Amino acid sequence: MNKSIFSKFFVNYLVVTLISFSLLGLMLYSFLGNYAVEEKQYNLVLAGKKLSDMTASILKSNSEQLEDFYDATLDIMSKNLDVTILLADTSGSIKSSSSDTRLYNKRFSVPKDILKTVNENKISKSINDFDGVFEVDVLVVGTPIKIEDTVIAGVYLIADIPELSKLRKDVLRIYLISVMLAFFASFMIILLLSKRITDPIKEISKAAKKLASGDFTERVRLISEDEIGQLADTFNEMADSLEKLEDMRRNFISDVSHELRTPMTTITGFVEGVLDETIPPEKQKFYLKIVLDESKRLSKLVNDLLDISRISSDQKPLELSHFDINELIRLSVIGFESRFNEKKLEVNAFFEHENEMVTAEKDSIKRVVTNLLDNAIKFSYEKGQIDISTKVTGNKVSVSVRNTGVGISEENRKSIFERFFKQDKSRSVNKSGVGLGLYLVKSIIKKHGEIISVDSVENEYAEFTFTLQKAVSSKSGA
């Protein structure tokens, strides 16, 4: 049977509370027992010393009146201390005792181990049955009686253990009542704490199920600064990301559908026109060129999608090599010469060194440079300027592509590298993309373990900068 988090919390807390109270009770029971015995022993030792001194004085005086007084005192002390008092000589024979019905018709003497201690002028403290005289163990304190530093007898005070346990029982009774009240209070507190912890988790779980069913608008509404609150905030951030991703996915499907439909319709229409001779022979070359351009657009779109799939996969490692990044940039610029001329753009290259060797996957980095240049051309004003530069910082080579033009708004800079993102929603500037170029650039640079950043002022400029690992064996010239 599946158990809820609430029941697990609740049961565990109760078990811990019960164990804690039980351990505390055992410790208290043991402590009180030892304390009661030690306290009783202390009192019996004091009383034994007094009886010892008094007995020695009476033996010295040989007065019958004092002996009568001694017997009366023995009974009074026996009743007040709730003990049995015995007077025995050094051989262990009992010479006198306080009244105790348990001793009637019993002939006994002091046990040898206790007698030996007392005869050695030491106080004996022990718990035993007095060699079977008593049915249960008793507390025995023996004190020597001396005349002129010679032990002539001993006084023995015997207390029942059950009497010593009375204090412990009384205290434990109070403890058990307190434990019941405390346990009830703990039960209520644990119940509230468990619900306080598990209720938010249930709410998060409920929201997660809605999220899993496709409802990306669901959010967890919790106000707390603990780990549960942080979990709720993280969940909401995840939901925001999923909702945003879903919106971008829909836009992507719409954009891709548009990008596919338009060229395919154009290609189909023009090819059919050529085949059924609707388009006259003298115009066929013109329209076939349009078909070729549209085919290239389709090819670029498919290649972008395949590249994203390849880069996202961890199964194919990078094929690293040493190459001159400056030479790669020069060749890329030459490839865009016609497009630069179309918009009458001024292109400048600023290289810190004539040659700059880096370690990377050459084809991938060529794709990065190509995409950034393509992006710069699309968003540059006519007769604008594009600057490309490289410079060395430590063991890194920084490559920057800057263009004057529409720039990027602060809001869009946060999303510019995201998949399916298109800055120009109206498609008035960038009519040939689906928002994969910069995402592809970011993915390539990230897979190299490097970074790419963007700096821009809207309607002024945009500058993309990425880093590469400088080749160890590179040789740079001024």
MOBELNOR-V191027 format. One line per field, one symbol per residue. phi: phi as a letter, one per 30 degrees, with the letter a starting at -180 (. if undefined). A space follows every 50 residues. Layout:
phi->???
//
This chain:
phi->.dcddeddeddddddddddddddddddddddddddddddddddddddddd dddddddddddhcddddddddddddddddddhbccbcbdddjddcaadda edcdhccabdedddddddddibdcbabachhidcdbdbccbcbdccbhic dcabcbcbcddeddddddddddddddddddddddddeddddddddddded dddddddddddddjddcdbccbbacddddddddddddddddddddddddd dddddddddddddddddddddddddcidddedcdddddddeddddddddd dddddddddddddddcddcdacaddddddedddedceddddechdccbcb cdbdbbdbcadeddddddddddddddddcdddidbbcbbbacbicccccb bbbdldibddddddcdcddidbdcddidcccbbbicedddedddddddic bbbbbabeibabbcbbcbddddcdbccd
//
